[in-house]
Amino acid sequence: MEASRTPMVAGTAQLPNGTYSVPERDLAMTVVRDVLDDADIAPSAVDGLYMPSPRPWTEQKFFSTAMIRLLGIEADRTLEVSTGGTSGGKAFQAAVRDVQSGAVDTALVFAVERNSTVETTGPYFEYILQTFESEFESPIGMSIPGIYAQSMQRYCHEYDVDRDDLAEIVVKNRDNATDDPETLFDSAVTRTAVLESRPVAEPIRLFECPAPCDGAAAIVVTADPDVAAAVDDPATVAGIGSHHAASHHLASRHGSMTELSAVRRAASEASAAAGRSRDEIDVYEPYAPFPHVEAIVTEELGLVDRGEGVAACLDGRTAPDGEFPISPSGGCLGRGHPPMVTPLHNYVHAVRQLRGTASSQVPDATTVMTTSEHGHVNGVTATVFERGDR
């Protein structure tokens, strides 16, 4: 076993976000075939398979083993992860570590989700309740928008931020995504439309929530020299990091609800592993499900001072042609949001930036950082991708 090897992205693929009438298995097989085609490899070249566990309402259980049979691969490593929104991030980082160590040569990471099959007022809401602290939080009917509404209120109060200005982050992200045919939305949105959309959890409005949808995405990571040699536009995984704060959702967290320490710690670890300062990262694709989260993430990354994340958007500093582009793909607010798939969407869009094929291309991008998160950003993974010729 080799001490350390540099993982290269051999292929990426994603299906358009939307609503599908076929089982998750069919979506998974489609996106896996697409990513293997992009990597120009046969299923037999894969010796590691990694994925986030599908949602509880997915009919097929033991999904990864079912896929191994369907693909006909002999896998030395397999993994299904279930930690909410970080599931895809943790699956990917496990694959990266196995490739680095030599445990596998070529890893397939994929995610699939169908939200169109479940009523949000029934099994879905019951599932969400079960993610909160079971004795004290679940019985009072906590919700994901509900906890983010509390931190939005506190953020605006603590830093004297005009609550209405948060809508501009949604406007930016929807605009960034409009030229991408694989996103859920095909049109931009105005500040007025955001603020006049129906209330969800005061002060959050509907358009400030990520829209659940069906989706699938996949990425192939390799250190096999034969597979790597066939890649025309190489991108490498330069560094990874992760951190979980001593908290669970919001009510039981320690410290300020307007600070997301897990972002700071995970991003710092990934940057250090890549040997890059924050000034050397050209693009950021964070997992930011609400507008104030993107603002706080911008602050935790050290790009602006605390309380200045919204102003950075208003000043155009986070636009694709700005000083530090944030979510040029639109993020989950602009693209649509199948949560298990969103981390992989971020990887796909990061690699597209490095290949020069992104729908909202950042000029001369050579380094991209992505994040994933779960809960109220209690746990975070961060990944730095670099163009292979850097």
Contacts in CASP RR format, 6 or more apart in sequence:
PFRMAT RR
TARGET T0000
AUTHOR 0000-0000-0000
METHOD contacts of the structure
MODEL  1
MEASRTPMVAGTAQLPNGTYSVPERDLAMTVVRDVLDDADIAPSAVDGLY
MPSPRPWTEQKFFSTAMIRLLGIEADRTLEVSTGGTSGGKAFQAAVRDVQ
SGAVDTALVFAVERNSTVETTGPYFEYILQTFESEFESPIGMSIPGIYAQ
SMQRYCHEYDVDRDDLAEIVVKNRDNATDDPETLFDSAVTRTAVLESRPV
AEPIRLFECPAPCDGAAAIVVTADPDVAAAVDDPATVAGIGSHHAASHHL
ASRHGSMTELSAVRRAASEASAAAGRSRDEIDVYEPYAPFPHVEAIVTEE
LGLVDRGEGVAACLDGRTAPDGEFPISPSGGCLGRGHPPMVTPLHNYVHA
VRQLRGTASSQVPDATTVMTTSEHGHVNGVTATVFERGDR
1 101 0 8 1.000
1 102 0 8 1.000
1 103 0 8 1.000
2 101 0 8 1.000
2 102 0 8 1.000
4 100 0 8 1.000
4 101 0 8 1.000
5 99 0 8 1.000
5 100 0 8 1.000
5 101 0 8 1.000
5 102 0 8 1.000
5 223 0 8 1.000
6 100 0 8 1.000
6 223 0 8 1.000
6 236 0 8 1.000
6 237 0 8 1.000
7 96 0 8 1.000
7 99 0 8 1.000
7 100 0 8 1.000
7 107 0 8 1.000
7 221 0 8 1.000
7 222 0 8 1.000
7 223 0 8 1.000
7 236 0 8 1.000
7 237 0 8 1.000
8 221 0 8 1.000
8 222 0 8 1.000
8 223 0 8 1.000
8 228 0 8 1.000
8 231 0 8 1.000
8 234 0 8 1.000
8 235 0 8 1.000
8 236 0 8 1.000
8 237 0 8 1.000
8 388 0 8 1.000
9 219 0 8 1.000
9 220 0 8 1.000
9 221 0 8 1.000
9 231 0 8 1.000
9 234 0 8 1.000
9 235 0 8 1.000
9 236 0 8 1.000
9 237 0 8 1.000
9 347 0 8 1.000
9 351 0 8 1.000
9 385 0 8 1.000
10 38 0 8 1.000
10 39 0 8 1.000
10 40 0 8 1.000
10 41 0 8 1.000
10 106 0 8 1.000
10 220 0 8 1.000
10 221 0 8 1.000
10 222 0 8 1.000
10 227 0 8 1.000
10 228 0 8 1.000
10 230 0 8 1.000
10 231 0 8 1.000
11 35 0 8 1.000
11 38 0 8 1.000
11 39 0 8 1.000
11 219 0 8 1.000
11 220 0 8 1.000
11 231 0 8 1.000
11 351 0 8 1.000
12 35 0 8 1.000
12 38 0 8 1.000
12 217 0 8 1.000
12 218 0 8 1.000
12 219 0 8 1.000
12 220 0 8 1.000
12 347 0 8 1.000
12 348 0 8 1.000
12 351 0 8 1.000
12 352 0 8 1.000
13 31 0 8 1.000
13 32 0 8 1.000
13 34 0 8 1.000
13 35 0 8 1.000
13 37 0 8 1.000
13 38 0 8 1.000
13 217 0 8 1.000
13 218 0 8 1.000
13 219 0 8 1.000
13 348 0 8 1.000
14 31 0 8 1.000
14 182 0 8 1.000
14 215 0 8 1.000
14 216 0 8 1.000
14 217 0 8 1.000
14 218 0 8 1.000
14 341 0 8 1.000
14 344 0 8 1.000
14 345 0 8 1.000
14 348 0 8 1.000
15 27 0 8 1.000
15 30 0 8 1.000
15 31 0 8 1.000
15 34 0 8 1.000
15 182 0 8 1.000
15 215 0 8 1.000
15 216 0 8 1.000
15 217 0 8 1.000
16 181 0 8 1.000
16 182 0 8 1.000
16 183 0 8 1.000
16 215 0 8 1.000
17 182 0 8 1.000
17 183 0 8 1.000
17 184 0 8 1.000
17 213 0 8 1.000
17 214 0 8 1.000
17 215 0 8 1.000
17 335 0 8 1.000
17 336 0 8 1.000
17 338 0 8 1.000
18 116 0 8 1.000
18 184 0 8 1.000
18 213 0 8 1.000
18 214 0 8 1.000
18 215 0 8 1.000
19 116 0 8 1.000
19 213 0 8 1.000
19 214 0 8 1.000
20 27 0 8 1.000
20 114 0 8 1.000
20 116 0 8 1.000
20 214 0 8 1.000
20 215 0 8 1.000
23 59 0 8 1.000
23 60 0 8 1.000
24 54 0 8 1.000
24 58 0 8 1.000
24 59 0 8 1.000
24 60 0 8 1.000
24 63 0 8 1.000
24 112 0 8 1.000
24 113 0 8 1.000
24 114 0 8 1.000
24 216 0 8 1.000
25 60 0 8 1.000
25 63 0 8 1.000
25 66 0 8 1.000
25 67 0 8 1.000
25 70 0 8 1.000
27 112 0 8 1.000
27 114 0 8 1.000
27 214 0 8 1.000
27 215 0 8 1.000
27 216 0 8 1.000
28 63 0 8 1.000
28 67 0 8 1.000
28 110 0 8 1.000
28 112 0 8 1.000
28 216 0 8 1.000
29 67 0 8 1.000
29 70 0 8 1.000
29 71 0 8 1.000
30 216 0 8 1.000
31 110 0 8 1.000
31 112 0 8 1.000
31 216 0 8 1.000
31 217 0 8 1.000
31 218 0 8 1.000
32 67 0 8 1.000
32 71 0 8 1.000
32 108 0 8 1.000
32 110 0 8 1.000
32 218 0 8 1.000
34 218 0 8 1.000
35 108 0 8 1.000
35 110 0 8 1.000
35 218 0 8 1.000
35 219 0 8 1.000
35 220 0 8 1.000
36 42 0 8 1.000
36 43 0 8 1.000
36 46 0 8 1.000
36 108 0 8 1.000
36 220 0 8 1.000
38 220 0 8 1.000
39 220 0 8 1.000
39 222 0 8 1.000
39 227 0 8 1.000
39 230 0 8 1.000
39 231 0 8 1.000
40 230 0 8 1.000
41 106 0 8 1.000
41 220 0 8 1.000
41 227 0 8 1.000
41 230 0 8 1.000
43 71 0 8 1.000
43 72 0 8 1.000
43 73 0 8 1.000
44 72 0 8 1.000
44 73 0 8 1.000
44 74 0 8 1.000
45 106 0 8 1.000
45 224 0 8 1.000
45 227 0 8 1.000
46 71 0 8 1.000
46 73 0 8 1.000
46 75 0 8 1.000
46 106 0 8 1.000
46 107 0 8 1.000
46 108 0 8 1.000
46 220 0 8 1.000
47 73 0 8 1.000
47 74 0 8 1.000
47 75 0 8 1.000
47 76 0 8 1.000
47 77 0 8 1.000
47 104 0 8 1.000
47 105 0 8 1.000
47 106 0 8 1.000
47 107 0 8 1.000
48 73 0 8 1.000
48 75 0 8 1.000
48 76 0 8 1.000
48 77 0 8 1.000
48 78 0 8 1.000
48 95 0 8 1.000
48 98 0 8 1.000
48 104 0 8 1.000
48 106 0 8 1.000
48 107 0 8 1.000
48 108 0 8 1.000
49 64 0 8 1.000
49 67 0 8 1.000
49 68 0 8 1.000
49 71 0 8 1.000
49 73 0 8 1.000
49 75 0 8 1.000
49 77 0 8 1.000
49 78 0 8 1.000
49 79 0 8 1.000
49 107 0 8 1.000
49 108 0 8 1.000
50 77 0 8 1.000
50 78 0 8 1.000
50 79 0 8 1.000
50 81 0 8 1.000
50 91 0 8 1.000
50 92 0 8 1.000
50 94 0 8 1.000
50 95 0 8 1.000
50 107 0 8 1.000
50 108 0 8 1.000
50 109 0 8 1.000
50 110 0 8 1.000
51 63 0 8 1.000
51 64 0 8 1.000
51 67 0 8 1.000
51 79 0 8 1.000
51 80 0 8 1.000
51 81 0 8 1.000
51 88 0 8 1.000
51 91 0 8 1.000
51 109 0 8 1.000
51 110 0 8 1.000
51 111 0 8 1.000
51 112 0 8 1.000
52 80 0 8 1.000
52 81 0 8 1.000
52 82 0 8 1.000
52 84 0 8 1.000
52 85 0 8 1.000
52 87 0 8 1.000
52 88 0 8 1.000
52 89 0 8 1.000
52 90 0 8 1.000
52 91 0 8 1.000
52 111 0 8 1.000
52 340 0 8 1.000
52 343 0 8 1.000
53 63 0 8 1.000
53 80 0 8 1.000
53 81 0 8 1.000
53 82 0 8 1.000
53 87 0 8 1.000
53 340 0 8 1.000
54 60 0 8 1.000
54 63 0 8 1.000
54 112 0 8 1.000
54 113 0 8 1.000
54 340 0 8 1.000
55 113 0 8 1.000
55 114 0 8 1.000
55 115 0 8 1.000
55 118 0 8 1.000
55 127 0 8 1.000
55 340 0 8 1.000
56 123 0 8 1.000
56 127 0 8 1.000
57 117 0 8 1.000
57 118 0 8 1.000
57 123 0 8 1.000
57 124 0 8 1.000
57 127 0 8 1.000
58 114 0 8 1.000
60 66 0 8 1.000
63 80 0 8 1.000
64 78 0 8 1.000
64 79 0 8 1.000
64 80 0 8 1.000
65 78 0 8 1.000
67 110 0 8 1.000
68 75 0 8 1.000
68 78 0 8 1.000
76 103 0 8 1.000
76 104 0 8 1.000
77 98 0 8 1.000
77 103 0 8 1.000
77 104 0 8 1.000
77 107 0 8 1.000
79 91 0 8 1.000
79 94 0 8 1.000
79 95 0 8 1.000
80 91 0 8 1.000
81 87 0 8 1.000
81 88 0 8 1.000
81 89 0 8 1.000
81 90 0 8 1.000
81 91 0 8 1.000
81 94 0 8 1.000
83 90 0 8 1.000
83 374 0 8 1.000
83 379 0 8 1.000
84 131 0 8 1.000
84 339 0 8 1.000
84 340 0 8 1.000
84 374 0 8 1.000
84 375 0 8 1.000
85 287 0 8 1.000
85 339 0 8 1.000
85 340 0 8 1.000
85 342 0 8 1.000
85 343 0 8 1.000
85 372 0 8 1.000
85 373 0 8 1.000
85 374 0 8 1.000
85 375 0 8 1.000
86 242 0 8 1.000
86 343 0 8 1.000
86 372 0 8 1.000
86 373 0 8 1.000
86 374 0 8 1.000
86 379 0 8 1.000
86 380 0 8 1.000
86 381 0 8 1.000
87 111 0 8 1.000
87 340 0 8 1.000
87 343 0 8 1.000
87 374 0 8 1.000
88 109 0 8 1.000
88 111 0 8 1.000
88 340 0 8 1.000
88 343 0 8 1.000
88 344 0 8 1.000
88 372 0 8 1.000
89 343 0 8 1.000
89 344 0 8 1.000
89 372 0 8 1.000
89 381 0 8 1.000
89 383 0 8 1.000
90 242 0 8 1.000
90 372 0 8 1.000
90 381 0 8 1.000
91 109 0 8 1.000
91 111 0 8 1.000
92 109 0 8 1.000
92 219 0 8 1.000
92 221 0 8 1.000
92 343 0 8 1.000
92 344 0 8 1.000
92 347 0 8 1.000
92 381 0 8 1.000
92 383 0 8 1.000
93 240 0 8 1.000
93 241 0 8 1.000
93 242 0 8 1.000
93 381 0 8 1.000
93 383 0 8 1.000
95 104 0 8 1.000
95 107 0 8 1.000
95 108 0 8 1.000
95 109 0 8 1.000
95 221 0 8 1.000
96 107 0 8 1.000
96 221 0 8 1.000
96 237 0 8 1.000
96 240 0 8 1.000
96 383 0 8 1.000
97 240 0 8 1.000
98 104 0 8 1.000
98 107 0 8 1.000
99 105 0 8 1.000
99 106 0 8 1.000
99 107 0 8 1.000
99 221 0 8 1.000
99 222 0 8 1.000
99 223 0 8 1.000
100 223 0 8 1.000
102 223 0 8 1.000
105 222 0 8 1.000
105 223 0 8 1.000
105 224 0 8 1.000
105 227 0 8 1.000
106 220 0 8 1.000
106 221 0 8 1.000
106 222 0 8 1.000
106 223 0 8 1.000
106 224 0 8 1.000
106 227 0 8 1.000
107 220 0 8 1.000
107 221 0 8 1.000
107 222 0 8 1.000
108 218 0 8 1.000
108 220 0 8 1.000
109 218 0 8 1.000
109 219 0 8 1.000
109 220 0 8 1.000
109 221 0 8 1.000
109 344 0 8 1.000
110 216 0 8 1.000
110 217 0 8 1.000
110 218 0 8 1.000
110 219 0 8 1.000
110 344 0 8 1.000
111 216 0 8 1.000
111 217 0 8 1.000
111 218 0 8 1.000
111 338 0 8 1.000
111 340 0 8 1.000
111 341 0 8 1.000
111 343 0 8 1.000
111 344 0 8 1.000
112 215 0 8 1.000
112 216 0 8 1.000
112 340 0 8 1.000
112 341 0 8 1.000
113 214 0 8 1.000
113 215 0 8 1.000
113 216 0 8 1.000
113 338 0 8 1.000
113 339 0 8 1.000
113 340 0 8 1.000
113 341 0 8 1.000
114 214 0 8 1.000
114 215 0 8 1.000
114 338 0 8 1.000
115 124 0 8 1.000
115 212 0 8 1.000
115 213 0 8 1.000
115 214 0 8 1.000
115 338 0 8 1.000
116 213 0 8 1.000
116 214 0 8 1.000
118 124 0 8 1.000
120 212 0 8 1.000
125 143 0 8 1.000
128 143 0 8 1.000
128 144 0 8 1.000
129 138 0 8 1.000
129 141 0 8 1.000
129 142 0 8 1.000
130 138 0 8 1.000
131 249 0 8 1.000
131 375 0 8 1.000
132 138 0 8 1.000
132 141 0 8 1.000
132 142 0 8 1.000
132 249 0 8 1.000
133 248 0 8 1.000
133 249 0 8 1.000
133 251 0 8 1.000
133 252 0 8 1.000
136 251 0 8 1.000
137 249 0 8 1.000
137 251 0 8 1.000
137 252 0 8 1.000
142 249 0 8 1.000
142 251 0 8 1.000
143 201 0 8 1.000
144 289 0 8 1.000
144 375 0 8 1.000
145 200 0 8 1.000
145 201 0 8 1.000
145 204 0 8 1.000
145 209 0 8 1.000
145 290 0 8 1.000
146 201 0 8 1.000
146 204 0 8 1.000
147 249 0 8 1.000
147 250 0 8 1.000
147 251 0 8 1.000
147 375 0 8 1.000
147 376 0 8 1.000
148 201 0 8 1.000
148 204 0 8 1.000
148 289 0 8 1.000
148 290 0 8 1.000
148 292 0 8 1.000
148 293 0 8 1.000
148 376 0 8 1.000
149 200 0 8 1.000
149 201 0 8 1.000
149 202 0 8 1.000
149 203 0 8 1.000
149 204 0 8 1.000
150 250 0 8 1.000
150 257 0 8 1.000
151 250 0 8 1.000
151 257 0 8 1.000
151 258 0 8 1.000
151 292 0 8 1.000
151 376 0 8 1.000
152 163 0 8 1.000
152 166 0 8 1.000
152 203 0 8 1.000
152 204 0 8 1.000
152 290 0 8 1.000
152 291 0 8 1.000
152 292 0 8 1.000
153 202 0 8 1.000
153 203 0 8 1.000
154 256 0 8 1.000
154 257 0 8 1.000
154 258 0 8 1.000
155 161 0 8 1.000
155 257 0 8 1.000
155 258 0 8 1.000
155 292 0 8 1.000
155 295 0 8 1.000
155 296 0 8 1.000
155 307 0 8 1.000
156 162 0 8 1.000
156 163 0 8 1.000
156 166 0 8 1.000
156 203 0 8 1.000
156 292 0 8 1.000
158 256 0 8 1.000
158 258 0 8 1.000
158 307 0 8 1.000
159 258 0 8 1.000
159 306 0 8 1.000
159 307 0 8 1.000
161 295 0 8 1.000
161 307 0 8 1.000
161 310 0 8 1.000
162 310 0 8 1.000
163 203 0 8 1.000
164 191 0 8 1.000
164 195 0 8 1.000
165 310 0 8 1.000
165 314 0 8 1.000
166 208 0 8 1.000
166 291 0 8 1.000
166 292 0 8 1.000
166 295 0 8 1.000
166 310 0 8 1.000
167 191 0 8 1.000
167 194 0 8 1.000
167 195 0 8 1.000
167 205 0 8 1.000
167 207 0 8 1.000
167 208 0 8 1.000
167 291 0 8 1.000
168 191 0 8 1.000
168 310 0 8 1.000
168 313 0 8 1.000
168 314 0 8 1.000
169 291 0 8 1.000
169 292 0 8 1.000
169 294 0 8 1.000
169 295 0 8 1.000
169 310 0 8 1.000
169 313 0 8 1.000
169 333 0 8 1.000
170 189 0 8 1.000
170 194 0 8 1.000
170 207 0 8 1.000
170 208 0 8 1.000
170 291 0 8 1.000
170 333 0 8 1.000
170 334 0 8 1.000
171 188 0 8 1.000
171 189 0 8 1.000
171 190 0 8 1.000
171 191 0 8 1.000
171 194 0 8 1.000
172 313 0 8 1.000
172 318 0 8 1.000
172 319 0 8 1.000
172 327 0 8 1.000
172 330 0 8 1.000
173 294 0 8 1.000
173 327 0 8 1.000
173 330 0 8 1.000
173 331 0 8 1.000
173 333 0 8 1.000
173 334 0 8 1.000
174 185 0 8 1.000
174 187 0 8 1.000
174 188 0 8 1.000
174 189 0 8 1.000
174 207 0 8 1.000
174 330 0 8 1.000
174 333 0 8 1.000
174 334 0 8 1.000
175 188 0 8 1.000
176 320 0 8 1.000
176 327 0 8 1.000
176 328 0 8 1.000
176 329 0 8 1.000
176 330 0 8 1.000
176 331 0 8 1.000
176 334 0 8 1.000
176 360 0 8 1.000
177 183 0 8 1.000
177 185 0 8 1.000
177 329 0 8 1.000
177 330 0 8 1.000
177 331 0 8 1.000
177 334 0 8 1.000
177 335 0 8 1.000
177 359 0 8 1.000
177 360 0 8 1.000
178 185 0 8 1.000
178 186 0 8 1.000
178 187 0 8 1.000
178 188 0 8 1.000
179 359 0 8 1.000
179 360 0 8 1.000
180 329 0 8 1.000
180 335 0 8 1.000
180 359 0 8 1.000
180 360 0 8 1.000
182 335 0 8 1.000
183 330 0 8 1.000
183 334 0 8 1.000
183 335 0 8 1.000
183 336 0 8 1.000
184 211 0 8 1.000
184 213 0 8 1.000
184 334 0 8 1.000
184 335 0 8 1.000
184 336 0 8 1.000
185 211 0 8 1.000
185 334 0 8 1.000
185 335 0 8 1.000
185 336 0 8 1.000
189 207 0 8 1.000
193 207 0 8 1.000
194 205 0 8 1.000
194 207 0 8 1.000
194 208 0 8 1.000
195 205 0 8 1.000
196 205 0 8 1.000
197 205 0 8 1.000
197 206 0 8 1.000
197 207 0 8 1.000
197 208 0 8 1.000
198 205 0 8 1.000
198 206 0 8 1.000
199 205 0 8 1.000
199 206 0 8 1.000
200 206 0 8 1.000
200 208 0 8 1.000
200 209 0 8 1.000
204 290 0 8 1.000
208 290 0 8 1.000
208 291 0 8 1.000
208 333 0 8 1.000
209 289 0 8 1.000
209 290 0 8 1.000
210 289 0 8 1.000
210 290 0 8 1.000
210 332 0 8 1.000
210 333 0 8 1.000
210 334 0 8 1.000
210 336 0 8 1.000
210 337 0 8 1.000
211 336 0 8 1.000
211 337 0 8 1.000
212 336 0 8 1.000
212 337 0 8 1.000
212 338 0 8 1.000
212 339 0 8 1.000
213 336 0 8 1.000
213 337 0 8 1.000
213 338 0 8 1.000
214 338 0 8 1.000
215 338 0 8 1.000
215 341 0 8 1.000
216 338 0 8 1.000
216 341 0 8 1.000
217 341 0 8 1.000
217 344 0 8 1.000
217 345 0 8 1.000
217 347 0 8 1.000
217 348 0 8 1.000
218 344 0 8 1.000
219 344 0 8 1.000
219 347 0 8 1.000
219 348 0 8 1.000
219 351 0 8 1.000
221 237 0 8 1.000
222 228 0 8 1.000
228 234 0 8 1.000
233 354 0 8 1.000
233 355 0 8 1.000
233 356 0 8 1.000
233 387 0 8 1.000
234 387 0 8 1.000
234 388 0 8 1.000
234 389 0 8 1.000
235 350 0 8 1.000
235 351 0 8 1.000
235 354 0 8 1.000
235 355 0 8 1.000
235 385 0 8 1.000
235 386 0 8 1.000
235 387 0 8 1.000
235 388 0 8 1.000
236 385 0 8 1.000
236 386 0 8 1.000
236 387 0 8 1.000
236 388 0 8 1.000
237 383 0 8 1.000
237 384 0 8 1.000
237 385 0 8 1.000
238 273 0 8 1.000
238 274 0 8 1.000
238 275 0 8 1.000
238 276 0 8 1.000
238 367 0 8 1.000
238 384 0 8 1.000
238 385 0 8 1.000
238 386 0 8 1.000
239 270 0 8 1.000
239 271 0 8 1.000
239 273 0 8 1.000
239 274 0 8 1.000
239 275 0 8 1.000
239 383 0 8 1.000
239 384 0 8 1.000
240 269 0 8 1.000
240 270 0 8 1.000
240 273 0 8 1.000
240 381 0 8 1.000
240 382 0 8 1.000
240 383 0 8 1.000
240 384 0 8 1.000
241 266 0 8 1.000
241 267 0 8 1.000
241 269 0 8 1.000
241 270 0 8 1.000
241 273 0 8 1.000
241 381 0 8 1.000
241 382 0 8 1.000
241 383 0 8 1.000
242 266 0 8 1.000
242 269 0 8 1.000
242 379 0 8 1.000
242 380 0 8 1.000
242 381 0 8 1.000
242 382 0 8 1.000
243 261 0 8 1.000
243 262 0 8 1.000
243 265 0 8 1.000
243 266 0 8 1.000
243 269 0 8 1.000
243 379 0 8 1.000
243 380 0 8 1.000
244 262 0 8 1.000
244 378 0 8 1.000
244 379 0 8 1.000
244 380 0 8 1.000
245 253 0 8 1.000
245 254 0 8 1.000
245 261 0 8 1.000
245 262 0 8 1.000
245 378 0 8 1.000
245 379 0 8 1.000
246 254 0 8 1.000
247 253 0 8 1.000
247 254 0 8 1.000
247 255 0 8 1.000
247 376 0 8 1.000
247 378 0 8 1.000
248 375 0 8 1.000
248 378 0 8 1.000
249 375 0 8 1.000
249 376 0 8 1.000
249 378 0 8 1.000
250 257 0 8 1.000
250 376 0 8 1.000
253 376 0 8 1.000
253 378 0 8 1.000
257 376 0 8 1.000
258 296 0 8 1.000
258 306 0 8 1.000
259 296 0 8 1.000
259 300 0 8 1.000
259 306 0 8 1.000
260 293 0 8 1.000
260 296 0 8 1.000
260 297 0 8 1.000
260 300 0 8 1.000
260 377 0 8 1.000
260 380 0 8 1.000
261 300 0 8 1.000
262 373 0 8 1.000
262 377 0 8 1.000
262 378 0 8 1.000
262 379 0 8 1.000
262 380 0 8 1.000
263 286 0 8 1.000
263 296 0 8 1.000
263 297 0 8 1.000
263 300 0 8 1.000
263 301 0 8 1.000
263 371 0 8 1.000
263 373 0 8 1.000
263 377 0 8 1.000
263 380 0 8 1.000
263 382 0 8 1.000
264 300 0 8 1.000
264 301 0 8 1.000
264 302 0 8 1.000
265 380 0 8 1.000
266 371 0 8 1.000
266 379 0 8 1.000
266 380 0 8 1.000
266 381 0 8 1.000
266 382 0 8 1.000
267 300 0 8 1.000
267 301 0 8 1.000
267 369 0 8 1.000
267 371 0 8 1.000
267 380 0 8 1.000
267 382 0 8 1.000
269 382 0 8 1.000
270 369 0 8 1.000
270 382 0 8 1.000
270 383 0 8 1.000
270 384 0 8 1.000
271 277 0 8 1.000
271 278 0 8 1.000
271 281 0 8 1.000
271 369 0 8 1.000
271 382 0 8 1.000
271 384 0 8 1.000
273 384 0 8 1.000
274 367 0 8 1.000
274 384 0 8 1.000
274 386 0 8 1.000
276 367 0 8 1.000
276 384 0 8 1.000
276 386 0 8 1.000
278 301 0 8 1.000
278 302 0 8 1.000
278 303 0 8 1.000
280 367 0 8 1.000
281 324 0 8 1.000
281 367 0 8 1.000
281 368 0 8 1.000
281 369 0 8 1.000
281 384 0 8 1.000
282 325 0 8 1.000
282 353 0 8 1.000
282 362 0 8 1.000
282 364 0 8 1.000
282 365 0 8 1.000
282 366 0 8 1.000
282 367 0 8 1.000
282 368 0 8 1.000
283 325 0 8 1.000
283 328 0 8 1.000
283 350 0 8 1.000
283 353 0 8 1.000
283 362 0 8 1.000
283 365 0 8 1.000
283 367 0 8 1.000
283 368 0 8 1.000
283 369 0 8 1.000
284 297 0 8 1.000
284 301 0 8 1.000
284 324 0 8 1.000
284 325 0 8 1.000
284 326 0 8 1.000
284 327 0 8 1.000
284 368 0 8 1.000
284 369 0 8 1.000
284 370 0 8 1.000
285 327 0 8 1.000
285 328 0 8 1.000
285 329 0 8 1.000
285 331 0 8 1.000
285 346 0 8 1.000
285 349 0 8 1.000
285 350 0 8 1.000
285 353 0 8 1.000
285 368 0 8 1.000
285 369 0 8 1.000
285 370 0 8 1.000
285 371 0 8 1.000
286 294 0 8 1.000
286 297 0 8 1.000
286 326 0 8 1.000
286 327 0 8 1.000
286 331 0 8 1.000
286 346 0 8 1.000
286 370 0 8 1.000
286 371 0 8 1.000
287 332 0 8 1.000
287 342 0 8 1.000
287 343 0 8 1.000
287 346 0 8 1.000
287 370 0 8 1.000
287 371 0 8 1.000
287 372 0 8 1.000
287 373 0 8 1.000
288 294 0 8 1.000
288 297 0 8 1.000
288 327 0 8 1.000
288 331 0 8 1.000
288 332 0 8 1.000
288 333 0 8 1.000
289 332 0 8 1.000
289 333 0 8 1.000
289 337 0 8 1.000
290 333 0 8 1.000
291 333 0 8 1.000
292 310 0 8 1.000
293 377 0 8 1.000
294 309 0 8 1.000
294 313 0 8 1.000
294 318 0 8 1.000
294 326 0 8 1.000
294 327 0 8 1.000
294 333 0 8 1.000
295 307 0 8 1.000
295 309 0 8 1.000
295 310 0 8 1.000
295 312 0 8 1.000
295 313 0 8 1.000
296 309 0 8 1.000
296 377 0 8 1.000
297 326 0 8 1.000
297 371 0 8 1.000
297 377 0 8 1.000
298 304 0 8 1.000
298 308 0 8 1.000
298 309 0 8 1.000
298 312 0 8 1.000
298 313 0 8 1.000
298 318 0 8 1.000
298 324 0 8 1.000
298 326 0 8 1.000
299 305 0 8 1.000
299 306 0 8 1.000
299 307 0 8 1.000
299 308 0 8 1.000
299 309 0 8 1.000
301 369 0 8 1.000
303 312 0 8 1.000
303 324 0 8 1.000
304 311 0 8 1.000
304 312 0 8 1.000
304 317 0 8 1.000
309 318 0 8 1.000
312 318 0 8 1.000
312 324 0 8 1.000
313 326 0 8 1.000
316 322 0 8 1.000
316 323 0 8 1.000
317 323 0 8 1.000
317 324 0 8 1.000
318 324 0 8 1.000
318 325 0 8 1.000
318 326 0 8 1.000
318 327 0 8 1.000
319 325 0 8 1.000
320 328 0 8 1.000
320 360 0 8 1.000
320 361 0 8 1.000
320 362 0 8 1.000
321 362 0 8 1.000
321 363 0 8 1.000
325 362 0 8 1.000
327 333 0 8 1.000
327 334 0 8 1.000
328 349 0 8 1.000
328 353 0 8 1.000
328 358 0 8 1.000
328 360 0 8 1.000
328 361 0 8 1.000
328 362 0 8 1.000
329 335 0 8 1.000
329 345 0 8 1.000
329 346 0 8 1.000
329 349 0 8 1.000
329 358 0 8 1.000
329 359 0 8 1.000
329 360 0 8 1.000
330 360 0 8 1.000
331 342 0 8 1.000
331 345 0 8 1.000
331 346 0 8 1.000
331 349 0 8 1.000
332 339 0 8 1.000
332 342 0 8 1.000
332 345 0 8 1.000
335 345 0 8 1.000
342 372 0 8 1.000
343 370 0 8 1.000
343 372 0 8 1.000
343 381 0 8 1.000
346 370 0 8 1.000
346 371 0 8 1.000
346 372 0 8 1.000
347 370 0 8 1.000
347 383 0 8 1.000
347 385 0 8 1.000
349 358 0 8 1.000
350 368 0 8 1.000
350 369 0 8 1.000
350 370 0 8 1.000
350 383 0 8 1.000
350 385 0 8 1.000
351 385 0 8 1.000
352 358 0 8 1.000
352 359 0 8 1.000
353 361 0 8 1.000
353 362 0 8 1.000
353 365 0 8 1.000
353 368 0 8 1.000
354 365 0 8 1.000
354 366 0 8 1.000
354 368 0 8 1.000
354 385 0 8 1.000
354 386 0 8 1.000
354 387 0 8 1.000
354 388 0 8 1.000
356 365 0 8 1.000
358 365 0 8 1.000
365 387 0 8 1.000
366 386 0 8 1.000
366 387 0 8 1.000
366 390 0 8 1.000
367 384 0 8 1.000
367 385 0 8 1.000
367 386 0 8 1.000
367 387 0 8 1.000
367 390 0 8 1.000
368 384 0 8 1.000
368 385 0 8 1.000
368 386 0 8 1.000
369 382 0 8 1.000
369 383 0 8 1.000
369 384 0 8 1.000
369 385 0 8 1.000
370 382 0 8 1.000
370 383 0 8 1.000
370 385 0 8 1.000
371 380 0 8 1.000
371 381 0 8 1.000
371 382 0 8 1.000
371 383 0 8 1.000
372 380 0 8 1.000
372 381 0 8 1.000
373 379 0 8 1.000
373 380 0 8 1.000
END
